[in-house]
Amino acid sequence: MQRVLRARVLVDSEVTGEIGPGLCVLLGVAETDDETAADRLAGRVARLRILENEYGKFDRSIQDEGGGALVVSQFTLAGSLSKGNRPSFDRAEAPERAEDLYLRVAEGLRGAGLPVATGRFGADMAVELVNDGPVTFLVVTKDGALVK
């Protein structure tokens, strides 16, 4: 997840999602992820205090500031580079189930009151963003899946 001044995703030169200030969430779904993890991730992303207050301290959430979220599926995040020179995607969830969880995260963010834009699941996408900071966080579970 990256804090951005603006971000958008294009598929075949067509903008499928775009936000102003907020978070670009690159989401990889692993086979160990489930609905509970997706719901926790959405809530956590909305509430994480990663925006500065008037004293320059991380004390405000994207929910507090009314920022948006661009959620982009990225199955390569569930890949492993632990053996050889070719990535393994054995831990990535099957596409149908991964899409359901990806959409659940986006809906959870909407339910938290955030404006949400998305990419197109399974498509080759061009993601354009302007980092704010840059501020980037990796949110994973204890077993390397969605969220702690």
Helices and strands as residue ranges (DSSP letters): E 2-11, E 14-19, E 22-27, H 35-47, E 49-52, E 58-61, H 62-65, E 68-73, G 75-78, H 95-111, E 116-118, E 126-136
